[in-house]
Amino acid sequence: MKNLVVEEFVSRDTKSAKIIVSLVDPINHSVNYGLIEGNLKNEFSSFTTKFEATSSRVRCKVELSVVYVKLNEDVAPPQSLFDEGIQLIKLIGAYLAQAYSMFGWL
């Protein structure tokens, strides 16, 4: 990968993470992120997310997948992070719908 991208975030329930873009696949229109630091490392031995977009002339679909391995069975699933990912997709969708209505197909 030519450019390394590292992002930091804190979720609504104060889970923090530093993530890195681990794969950009322009053919399949997907981006994978991996966890490298943060308090999520105290709960999960591995944690990756993937955004993948597919489109046709009339609509676009974005899929979010989260793959994780809990350090132990007492760790709750990361539902809040998944919910925040869905909200991010909705915000991007609203932005793109507005751009489409203003400028046509970009």
Backbone atoms as SQL, in Angstrom:
CREATE TABLE atoms (id INTEGER PRIMARY KEY, chain TEXT, resi INTEGER, resn TEXT, atom TEXT, x REAL, y REAL, z REAL);
INSERT INTO atoms VALUES
  (1, 'A', 1, 'MET', 'N', 0.853, -1.165, 0.000),
  (2, 'A', 1, 'MET', 'CA', 0.000, 0.000, 0.000),
  (3, 'A', 1, 'MET', 'C', 0.897, 1.225, 0.000),
  (4, 'A', 2, 'LYS', 'N', 0.562, 2.167, -0.816),
  (5, 'A', 2, 'LYS', 'CA', 1.374, 3.356, -0.978),
  (6, 'A', 2, 'LYS', 'C', 1.251, 4.314, 0.209),
  (7, 'A', 3, 'ASN', 'N', 0.029, 4.684, 0.587),
  (8, 'A', 3, 'ASN', 'CA', -0.188, 5.622, 1.681),
  (9, 'A', 3, 'ASN', 'C', -0.800, 4.908, 2.875),
  (10, 'A', 4, 'LEU', 'N', -0.230, 5.138, 4.033),
  (11, 'A', 4, 'LEU', 'CA', -0.726, 4.548, 5.262),
  (12, 'A', 4, 'LEU', 'C', -1.693, 5.524, 5.909),
  (13, 'A', 5, 'VAL', 'N', -2.885, 5.067, 6.225),
  (14, 'A', 5, 'VAL', 'CA', -3.899, 5.922, 6.840),
  (15, 'A', 5, 'VAL', 'C', -4.229, 5.360, 8.216),
  (16, 'A', 6, 'VAL', 'N', -4.082, 6.202, 9.224),
  (17, 'A', 6, 'VAL', 'CA', -4.404, 5.804, 10.592),
  (18, 'A', 6, 'VAL', 'C', -5.448, 6.775, 11.117),
  (19, 'A', 7, 'GLU', 'N', -6.499, 6.235, 11.706),
  (20, 'A', 7, 'GLU', 'CA', -7.582, 7.044, 12.271),
  (21, 'A', 7, 'GLU', 'C', -7.748, 6.697, 13.738),
  (22, 'A', 8, 'GLU', 'N', -8.130, 7.670, 14.534),
  (23, 'A', 8, 'GLU', 'CA', -8.458, 7.437, 15.934),
  (24, 'A', 8, 'GLU', 'C', -9.913, 7.804, 16.145),
  (25, 'A', 9, 'PHE', 'N', -10.602, 7.036, 16.973),
  (26, 'A', 9, 'PHE', 'CA', -11.988, 7.371, 17.282),
  (27, 'A', 9, 'PHE', 'C', -12.342, 6.921, 18.688),
  (28, 'A', 10, 'VAL', 'N', -13.357, 7.557, 19.233),
  (29, 'A', 10, 'VAL', 'CA', -13.942, 7.176, 20.511),
  (30, 'A', 10, 'VAL', 'C', -15.434, 7.036, 20.265),
  (31, 'A', 11, 'SER', 'N', -15.983, 5.894, 20.620),
  (32, 'A', 11, 'SER', 'CA', -17.412, 5.644, 20.404),
  (33, 'A', 11, 'SER', 'C', -18.239, 6.328, 21.484),
  (34, 'A', 12, 'ARG', 'N', -19.540, 6.289, 21.304),
  (35, 'A', 12, 'ARG', 'CA', -20.450, 6.888, 22.293),
  (36, 'A', 12, 'ARG', 'C', -20.302, 6.256, 23.671),
  (37, 'A', 13, 'ASP', 'N', -19.967, 4.971, 23.699),
  (38, 'A', 13, 'ASP', 'CA', -19.789, 4.311, 24.999),
  (39, 'A', 13, 'ASP', 'C', -18.315, 4.257, 25.409),
  (40, 'A', 14, 'THR', 'N', -17.552, 5.222, 24.934),
  (41, 'A', 14, 'THR', 'CA', -16.145, 5.487, 25.284),
  (42, 'A', 14, 'THR', 'C', -15.170, 4.370, 24.926),
  (43, 'A', 15, 'LYS', 'N', -15.515, 3.545, 23.981),
  (44, 'A', 15, 'LYS', 'CA', -14.530, 2.599, 23.473),
  (45, 'A', 15, 'LYS', 'C', -13.617, 3.380, 22.525),
  (46, 'A', 16, 'SER', 'N', -12.319, 3.252, 22.734),
  (47, 'A', 16, 'SER', 'CA', -11.385, 3.990, 21.897),
  (48, 'A', 16, 'SER', 'C', -10.569, 3.020, 21.054),
  (49, 'A', 17, 'ALA', 'N', -10.150, 3.518, 19.910),
  (50, 'A', 17, 'ALA', 'CA', -9.356, 2.680, 19.017),
  (51, 'A', 17, 'ALA', 'C', -8.548, 3.539, 18.077),
  (52, 'A', 18, 'LYS', 'N', -7.432, 3.004, 17.709),
  (53, 'A', 18, 'LYS', 'CA', -6.669, 3.556, 16.601),
  (54, 'A', 18, 'LYS', 'C', -6.709, 2.463, 15.534),
  (55, 'A', 19, 'ILE', 'N', -7.228, 2.821, 14.378),
  (56, 'A', 19, 'ILE', 'CA', -7.388, 1.836, 13.308),
  (57, 'A', 19, 'ILE', 'C', -6.526, 2.235, 12.122),
  (58, 'A', 20, 'ILE', 'N', -6.203, 1.252, 11.327),
  (59, 'A', 20, 'ILE', 'CA', -5.371, 1.469, 10.154),
  (60, 'A', 20, 'ILE', 'C', -6.076, 0.860, 8.943),
  (61, 'A', 21, 'VAL', 'N', -5.968, 1.520, 7.821),
  (62, 'A', 21, 'VAL', 'CA', -6.498, 0.949, 6.582),
  (63, 'A', 21, 'VAL', 'C', -5.590, -0.214, 6.221),
  (64, 'A', 22, 'SER', 'N', -6.141, -1.413, 6.223),
  (65, 'A', 22, 'SER', 'CA', -5.329, -2.593, 5.941),
  (66, 'A', 22, 'SER', 'C', -5.443, -3.058, 4.487),
  (67, 'A', 23, 'LEU', 'N', -6.536, -2.667, 3.816),
  (68, 'A', 23, 'LEU', 'CA', -6.715, -3.072, 2.425),
  (69, 'A', 23, 'LEU', 'C', -7.686, -2.127, 1.736),
  (70, 'A', 24, 'VAL', 'N', -7.304, -1.645, 0.573),
  (71, 'A', 24, 'VAL', 'CA', -8.204, -0.897, -0.300),
  (72, 'A', 24, 'VAL', 'C', -8.300, -1.704, -1.587),
  (73, 'A', 25, 'ASP', 'N', -9.515, -2.129, -1.916),
  (74, 'A', 25, 'ASP', 'CA', -9.738, -2.955, -3.100),
  (75, 'A', 25, 'ASP', 'C', -10.605, -2.179, -4.089),
  (76, 'A', 26, 'PRO', 'N', -9.970, -1.494, -5.067),
  (77, 'A', 26, 'PRO', 'CA', -10.757, -0.701, -6.004),
  (78, 'A', 26, 'PRO', 'C', -11.626, -1.547, -6.944),
  (79, 'A', 27, 'ILE', 'N', -11.272, -2.785, -7.153),
  (80, 'A', 27, 'ILE', 'CA', -12.067, -3.650, -8.036),
  (81, 'A', 27, 'ILE', 'C', -13.389, -4.019, -7.364),
  (82, 'A', 28, 'ASN', 'N', -13.329, -4.384, -6.081),
  (83, 'A', 28, 'ASN', 'CA', -14.538, -4.755, -5.346),
  (84, 'A', 28, 'ASN', 'C', -15.129, -3.592, -4.559),
  (85, 'A', 29, 'HIS', 'N', -14.548, -2.403, -4.695),
  (86, 'A', 29, 'HIS', 'CA', -15.035, -1.191, -4.025),
  (87, 'A', 29, 'HIS', 'C', -15.149, -1.401, -2.521),
  (88, 'A', 30, 'SER', 'N', -14.059, -1.867, -1.916),
  (89, 'A', 30, 'SER', 'CA', -14.094, -2.124, -0.487),
  (90, 'A', 30, 'SER', 'C', -12.869, -1.560, 0.217),
  (91, 'A', 31, 'VAL', 'N', -13.055, -1.307, 1.506),
  (92, 'A', 31, 'VAL', 'CA', -11.980, -0.828, 2.370),
  (93, 'A', 31, 'VAL', 'C', -12.039, -1.639, 3.657),
  (94, 'A', 32, 'ASN', 'N', -10.895, -2.180, 4.076),
  (95, 'A', 32, 'ASN', 'CA', -10.794, -2.923, 5.324),
  (96, 'A', 32, 'ASN', 'C', -9.960, -2.120, 6.313),
  (97, 'A', 33, 'TYR', 'N', -10.386, -2.162, 7.576),
  (98, 'A', 33, 'TYR', 'CA', -9.670, -1.487, 8.654),
  (99, 'A', 33, 'TYR', 'C', -9.300, -2.506, 9.713),
  (100, 'A', 34, 'GLY', 'N', -8.125, -2.330, 10.316),
  (101, 'A', 34, 'GLY', 'CA', -7.697, -3.197, 11.410),
  (102, 'A', 34, 'GLY', 'C', -7.374, -2.382, 12.647),
  (103, 'A', 35, 'LEU', 'N', -7.571, -2.980, 13.792),
  (104, 'A', 35, 'LEU', 'CA', -7.330, -2.334, 15.080),
  (105, 'A', 35, 'LEU', 'C', -5.852, -2.444, 15.433),
  (106, 'A', 36, 'ILE', 'N', -5.237, -1.308, 15.827),
  (107, 'A', 36, 'ILE', 'CA', -3.835, -1.371, 16.232),
  (108, 'A', 36, 'ILE', 'C', -3.592, -0.893, 17.663),
  (109, 'A', 37, 'GLU', 'N', -4.476, -0.048, 18.216),
  (110, 'A', 37, 'GLU', 'CA', -4.321, 0.447, 19.585),
  (111, 'A', 37, 'GLU', 'C', -5.688, 0.782, 20.166),
  (112, 'A', 38, 'GLY', 'N', -5.721, 1.050, 21.464),
  (113, 'A', 38, 'GLY', 'CA', -6.942, 1.509, 22.120),
  (114, 'A', 38, 'GLY', 'C', -7.491, 0.506, 23.103),
  (115, 'A', 39, 'ASN', 'N', -8.514, 0.928, 23.857),
  (116, 'A', 39, 'ASN', 'CA', -9.054, 0.024, 24.879),
  (117, 'A', 39, 'ASN', 'C', -9.851, -1.140, 24.296),
  (118, 'A', 40, 'LEU', 'N', -10.165, -1.099, 23.021),
  (119, 'A', 40, 'LEU', 'CA', -10.773, -2.284, 22.383),
  (120, 'A', 40, 'LEU', 'C', -9.823, -3.477, 22.415),
  (121, 'A', 41, 'LYS', 'N', -8.520, -3.196, 22.446),
  (122, 'A', 41, 'LYS', 'CA', -7.535, -4.287, 22.513),
  (123, 'A', 41, 'LYS', 'C', -7.623, -5.018, 23.849),
  (124, 'A', 42, 'ASN', 'N', -8.260, -4.394, 24.857),
  (125, 'A', 42, 'ASN', 'CA', -8.456, -5.058, 26.144),
  (126, 'A', 42, 'ASN', 'C', -9.602, -6.056, 26.091),
  (127, 'A', 43, 'GLU', 'N', -10.418, -5.988, 25.052),
  (128, 'A', 43, 'GLU', 'CA', -11.586, -6.858, 24.937),
  (129, 'A', 43, 'GLU', 'C', -11.513, -7.848, 23.776),
  (130, 'A', 44, 'PHE', 'N', -10.764, -7.473, 22.720),
  (131, 'A', 44, 'PHE', 'CA', -10.737, -8.284, 21.506),
  (132, 'A', 44, 'PHE', 'C', -9.304, -8.570, 21.086),
  (133, 'A', 45, 'SER', 'N', -9.025, -9.814, 20.730),
  (134, 'A', 45, 'SER', 'CA', -7.683, -10.141, 20.243),
  (135, 'A', 45, 'SER', 'C', -7.519, -9.717, 18.792),
  (136, 'A', 46, 'SER', 'N', -8.616, -9.681, 18.056),
  (137, 'A', 46, 'SER', 'CA', -8.590, -9.135, 16.695),
  (138, 'A', 46, 'SER', 'C', -9.930, -8.459, 16.421),
  (139, 'A', 47, 'PHE', 'N', -9.875, -7.425, 15.611),
  (140, 'A', 47, 'PHE', 'CA', -11.072, -6.648, 15.321),
  (141, 'A', 47, 'PHE', 'C', -10.862, -5.968, 13.972),
  (142, 'A', 48, 'THR', 'N', -11.635, -6.368, 12.968),
  (143, 'A', 48, 'THR', 'CA', -11.528, -5.751, 11.650),
  (144, 'A', 48, 'THR', 'C', -12.922, -5.356, 11.159),
  (145, 'A', 49, 'THR', 'N', -12.952, -4.295, 10.385),
  (146, 'A', 49, 'THR', 'CA', -14.201, -3.869, 9.754),
  (147, 'A', 49, 'THR', 'C', -13.973, -3.740, 8.261),
  (148, 'A', 50, 'LYS', 'N', -15.060, -3.918, 7.533),
  (149, 'A', 50, 'LYS', 'CA', -14.990, -3.822, 6.081),
  (150, 'A', 50, 'LYS', 'C', -16.221, -3.085, 5.577),
  (151, 'A', 51, 'PHE', 'N', -15.993, -2.086, 4.744),
  (152, 'A', 51, 'PHE', 'CA', -17.060, -1.401, 4.025),
  (153, 'A', 51, 'PHE', 'C', -16.923, -1.808, 2.567),
  (154, 'A', 52, 'GLU', 'N', -18.019, -2.258, 1.965),
  (155, 'A', 52, 'GLU', 'CA', -18.001, -2.645, 0.552),
  (156, 'A', 52, 'GLU', 'C', -19.220, -2.057, -0.139),
  (157, 'A', 53, 'ALA', 'N', -18.988, -1.396, -1.257),
  (158, 'A', 53, 'ALA', 'CA', -20.070, -0.751, -2.000),
  (159, 'A', 53, 'ALA', 'C', -20.284, -1.447, -3.335),
  (160, 'A', 54, 'THR', 'N', -21.549, -1.625, -3.682),
  (161, 'A', 54, 'THR', 'CA', -21.923, -2.110, -5.008),
  (162, 'A', 54, 'THR', 'C', -22.958, -1.138, -5.552),
  (163, 'A', 55, 'SER', 'N', -22.938, -0.947, -6.844),
  (164, 'A', 55, 'SER', 'CA', -23.879, 0.017, -7.410),
  (165, 'A', 55, 'SER', 'C', -24.392, -0.452, -8.758),
  (166, 'A', 56, 'SER', 'N', -25.530, 0.099, -9.090),
  (167, 'A', 56, 'SER', 'CA', -26.104, -0.053, -10.420),
  (168, 'A', 56, 'SER', 'C', -26.488, 1.356, -10.856),
  (169, 'A', 57, 'ARG', 'N', -27.149, 1.491, -11.960),
  (170, 'A', 57, 'ARG', 'CA', -27.508, 2.828, -12.434),
  (171, 'A', 57, 'ARG', 'C', -28.607, 3.473, -11.594),
  (172, 'A', 58, 'VAL', 'N', -29.323, 2.681, -10.815),
  (173, 'A', 58, 'VAL', 'CA', -30.438, 3.248, -10.053),
  (174, 'A', 58, 'VAL', 'C', -30.241, 3.242, -8.539),
  (175, 'A', 59, 'ARG', 'N', -29.260, 2.499, -8.042),
  (176, 'A', 59, 'ARG', 'CA', -29.063, 2.510, -6.595),
  (177, 'A', 59, 'ARG', 'C', -27.658, 2.014, -6.232),
  (178, 'A', 60, 'CYS', 'N', -27.323, 2.249, -4.984),
  (179, 'A', 60, 'CYS', 'CA', -26.042, 1.815, -4.435),
  (180, 'A', 60, 'CYS', 'C', -26.305, 1.109, -3.121),
  (181, 'A', 61, 'LYS', 'N', -25.547, 0.073, -2.855),
  (182, 'A', 61, 'LYS', 'CA', -25.674, -0.661, -1.606),
  (183, 'A', 61, 'LYS', 'C', -24.304, -0.688, -0.929),
  (184, 'A', 62, 'VAL', 'N', -24.280, -0.384, 0.368),
  (185, 'A', 62, 'VAL', 'CA', -23.047, -0.444, 1.143),
  (186, 'A', 62, 'VAL', 'C', -23.233, -1.485, 2.231),
  (187, 'A', 63, 'GLU', 'N', -22.289, -2.407, 2.310),
  (188, 'A', 63, 'GLU', 'CA', -22.332, -3.435, 3.340),
  (189, 'A', 63, 'GLU', 'C', -21.224, -3.174, 4.346),
  (190, 'A', 64, 'LEU', 'N', -21.553, -3.339, 5.608),
  (191, 'A', 64, 'LEU', 'CA', -20.591, -3.220, 6.696),
  (192, 'A', 64, 'LEU', 'C', -20.469, -4.586, 7.345),
  (193, 'A', 65, 'SER', 'N', -19.257, -5.077, 7.437),
  (194, 'A', 65, 'SER', 'CA', -19.044, -6.327, 8.173),
  (195, 'A', 65, 'SER', 'C', -17.998, -6.084, 9.248),
  (196, 'A', 66, 'VAL', 'N', -18.215, -6.716, 10.377),
  (197, 'A', 66, 'VAL', 'CA', -17.316, -6.613, 11.517),
  (198, 'A', 66, 'VAL', 'C', -16.925, -8.032, 11.910),
  (199, 'A', 67, 'VAL', 'N', -15.633, -8.283, 11.945),
  (200, 'A', 67, 'VAL', 'CA', -15.128, -9.598, 12.342),
  (201, 'A', 67, 'VAL', 'C', -14.247, -9.386, 13.565),
  (202, 'A', 68, 'TYR', 'N', -14.539, -10.112, 14.628),
  (203, 'A', 68, 'TYR', 'CA', -13.786, -9.919, 15.859),
  (204, 'A', 68, 'TYR', 'C', -13.632, -11.236, 16.601),
  (205, 'A', 69, 'VAL', 'N', -12.615, -11.274, 17.450),
  (206, 'A', 69, 'VAL', 'CA', -12.403, -12.404, 18.345),
  (207, 'A', 69, 'VAL', 'C', -12.304, -11.838, 19.754),
  (208, 'A', 70, 'LYS', 'N', -13.254, -12.243, 20.618),
  (209, 'A', 70, 'LYS', 'CA', -13.270, -11.762, 22.001),
  (210, 'A', 70, 'LYS', 'C', -12.136, -12.427, 22.785),
  (211, 'A', 71, 'LEU', 'N', -11.547, -11.664, 23.712),
  (212, 'A', 71, 'LEU', 'CA', -10.496, -12.230, 24.562),
  (213, 'A', 71, 'LEU', 'C', -11.043, -13.275, 25.519),
  (214, 'A', 72, 'ASN', 'N', -12.320, -13.112, 25.919),
  (215, 'A', 72, 'ASN', 'CA', -12.961, -14.129, 26.750),
  (216, 'A', 72, 'ASN', 'C', -14.472, -14.038, 26.546),
  (217, 'A', 73, 'GLU', 'N', -15.186, -15.003, 27.057),
  (218, 'A', 73, 'GLU', 'CA', -16.640, -15.082, 26.843),
  (219, 'A', 73, 'GLU', 'C', -17.421, -14.002, 27.578),
  (220, 'A', 74, 'ASP', 'N', -16.802, -13.340, 28.564),
  (221, 'A', 74, 'ASP', 'CA', -17.485, -12.291, 29.319),
  (222, 'A', 74, 'ASP', 'C', -17.580, -10.972, 28.551),
  (223, 'A', 75, 'VAL', 'N', -16.834, -10.845, 27.477),
  (224, 'A', 75, 'VAL', 'CA', -16.836, -9.615, 26.679),
  (225, 'A', 75, 'VAL', 'C', -18.116, -9.568, 25.842),
  (226, 'A', 76, 'ALA', 'N', -18.806, -8.432, 25.919),
  (227, 'A', 76, 'ALA', 'CA', -20.048, -8.263, 25.148),
  (228, 'A', 76, 'ALA', 'C', -19.725, -8.015, 23.675),
  (229, 'A', 77, 'PRO', 'N', -20.610, -8.420, 22.775),
  (230, 'A', 77, 'PRO', 'CA', -20.417, -8.111, 21.359),
  (231, 'A', 77, 'PRO', 'C', -20.373, -6.587, 21.158),
  (232, 'A', 78, 'PRO', 'N', -19.660, -6.117, 20.153),
  (233, 'A', 78, 'PRO', 'CA', -19.489, -4.678, 19.943),
  (234, 'A', 78, 'PRO', 'C', -20.674, -4.039, 19.208),
  (235, 'A', 79, 'GLN', 'N', -21.893, -4.239, 19.693),
  (236, 'A', 79, 'GLN', 'CA', -23.087, -3.754, 19.008),
  (237, 'A', 79, 'GLN', 'C', -23.075, -2.240, 18.822),
  (238, 'A', 80, 'SER', 'N', -22.600, -1.497, 19.826),
  (239, 'A', 80, 'SER', 'CA', -22.606, -0.030, 19.711),
  (240, 'A', 80, 'SER', 'C', -21.713, 0.432, 18.565),
  (241, 'A', 81, 'LEU', 'N', -20.597, -0.248, 18.353),
  (242, 'A', 81, 'LEU', 'CA', -19.715, 0.133, 17.241),
  (243, 'A', 81, 'LEU', 'C', -20.370, -0.183, 15.900),
  (244, 'A', 82, 'PHE', 'N', -21.052, -1.308, 15.838),
  (245, 'A', 82, 'PHE', 'CA', -21.764, -1.662, 14.621),
  (246, 'A', 82, 'PHE', 'C', -22.854, -0.626, 14.337),
  (247, 'A', 83, 'ASP', 'N', -23.594, -0.227, 15.374),
  (248, 'A', 83, 'ASP', 'CA', -24.647, 0.784, 15.220),
  (249, 'A', 83, 'ASP', 'C', -24.067, 2.113, 14.727),
  (250, 'A', 84, 'GLU', 'N', -22.909, 2.503, 15.248),
  (251, 'A', 84, 'GLU', 'CA', -22.275, 3.746, 14.801),
  (252, 'A', 84, 'GLU', 'C', -21.818, 3.642, 13.349),
  (253, 'A', 85, 'GLY', 'N', -21.362, 2.459, 12.938),
  (254, 'A', 85, 'GLY', 'CA', -21.001, 2.251, 11.536),
  (255, 'A', 85, 'GLY', 'C', -22.209, 2.414, 10.624),
  (256, 'A', 86, 'ILE', 'N', -23.357, 1.913, 11.052),
  (257, 'A', 86, 'ILE', 'CA', -24.591, 2.062, 10.275),
  (258, 'A', 86, 'ILE', 'C', -24.976, 3.536, 10.174),
  (259, 'A', 87, 'GLN', 'N', -24.838, 4.280, 11.274),
  (260, 'A', 87, 'GLN', 'CA', -25.143, 5.716, 11.243),
  (261, 'A', 87, 'GLN', 'C', -24.207, 6.446, 10.280),
  (262, 'A', 88, 'LEU', 'N', -22.944, 6.053, 10.251),
  (263, 'A', 88, 'LEU', 'CA', -21.990, 6.660, 9.312),
  (264, 'A', 88, 'LEU', 'C', -22.412, 6.399, 7.869),
  (265, 'A', 89, 'ILE', 'N', -22.822, 5.172, 7.579),
  (266, 'A', 89, 'ILE', 'CA', -23.285, 4.839, 6.224),
  (267, 'A', 89, 'ILE', 'C', -24.506, 5.681, 5.861),
  (268, 'A', 90, 'LYS', 'N', -25.435, 5.852, 6.794),
  (269, 'A', 90, 'LYS', 'CA', -26.628, 6.670, 6.532),
  (270, 'A', 90, 'LYS', 'C', -26.262, 8.123, 6.255),
  (271, 'A', 91, 'LEU', 'N', -25.311, 8.673, 7.001),
  (272, 'A', 91, 'LEU', 'CA', -24.879, 10.053, 6.767),
  (273, 'A', 91, 'LEU', 'C', -24.247, 10.209, 5.384),
  (274, 'A', 92, 'ILE', 'N', -23.414, 9.255, 5.020),
  (275, 'A', 92, 'ILE', 'CA', -22.794, 9.295, 3.686),
  (276, 'A', 92, 'ILE', 'C', -23.866, 9.169, 2.613),
  (277, 'A', 93, 'GLY', 'N', -24.842, 8.288, 2.816),
  (278, 'A', 93, 'GLY', 'CA', -25.935, 8.118, 1.861),
  (279, 'A', 93, 'GLY', 'C', -26.746, 9.389, 1.696),
  (280, 'A', 94, 'ALA', 'N', -27.034, 10.066, 2.799),
  (281, 'A', 94, 'ALA', 'CA', -27.790, 11.327, 2.728),
  (282, 'A', 94, 'ALA', 'C', -26.992, 12.386, 1.968),
  (283, 'A', 95, 'TYR', 'N', -25.703, 12.441, 2.213),
  (284, 'A', 95, 'TYR', 'CA', -24.848, 13.394, 1.504),
  (285, 'A', 95, 'TYR', 'C', -24.850, 13.107, 0.004),
  (286, 'A', 96, 'LEU', 'N', -24.694, 11.839, -0.354),
  (287, 'A', 96, 'LEU', 'CA', -24.662, 11.480, -1.779),
  (288, 'A', 96, 'LEU', 'C', -26.014, 11.713, -2.443),
  (289, 'A', 97, 'ALA', 'N', -27.113, 11.451, -1.733),
  (290, 'A', 97, 'ALA', 'CA', -28.449, 11.704, -2.293),
  (291, 'A', 97, 'ALA', 'C', -28.643, 13.192, -2.549),
  (292, 'A', 98, 'GLN', 'N', -28.165, 14.023, -1.638),
  (293, 'A', 98, 'GLN', 'CA', -28.269, 15.474, -1.822),
  (294, 'A', 98, 'GLN', 'C', -27.423, 15.920, -3.017),
  (295, 'A', 99, 'ALA', 'N', -26.218, 15.384, -3.122),
  (296, 'A', 99, 'ALA', 'CA', -25.358, 15.738, -4.260),
  (297, 'A', 99, 'ALA', 'C', -25.996, 15.313, -5.572),
  (298, 'A', 100, 'TYR', 'N', -26.622, 14.128, -5.578),
  (299, 'A', 100, 'TYR', 'CA', -27.290, 13.646, -6.778),
  (300, 'A', 100, 'TYR', 'C', -28.443, 14.561, -7.163),
  (301, 'A', 101, 'SER', 'N', -29.236, 14.975, -6.169),
  (302, 'A', 101, 'SER', 'CA', -30.384, 15.835, -6.472),
  (303, 'A', 101, 'SER', 'C', -29.942, 17.209, -6.969),
  (304, 'A', 102, 'MET', 'N', -28.783, 17.662, -6.529),
  (305, 'A', 102, 'MET', 'CA', -28.296, 18.986, -6.935),
  (306, 'A', 102, 'MET', 'C', -27.571, 18.951, -8.275),
  (307, 'A', 103, 'PHE', 'N', -26.804, 17.880, -8.517),
  (308, 'A', 103, 'PHE', 'CA', -25.895, 17.874, -9.671),
  (309, 'A', 103, 'PHE', 'C', -26.128, 16.731, -10.642),
  (310, 'A', 104, 'GLY', 'N', -27.053, 15.838, -10.346),
  (311, 'A', 104, 'GLY', 'CA', -27.238, 14.657, -11.187),
  (312, 'A', 104, 'GLY', 'C', -26.201, 13.613, -10.861),
  (313, 'A', 105, 'TRP', 'N', -26.152, 12.569, -11.632),
  (314, 'A', 105, 'TRP', 'CA', -25.214, 11.474, -11.380),
  (315, 'A', 105, 'TRP', 'C', -23.794, 11.976, -11.505),
  (316, 'A', 106, 'LEU', 'N', -23.002, 11.814, -10.443),
  (317, 'A', 106, 'LEU', 'CA', -21.617, 12.310, -10.419),
  (318, 'A', 106, 'LEU', 'C', -20.657, 11.319, -10.993);
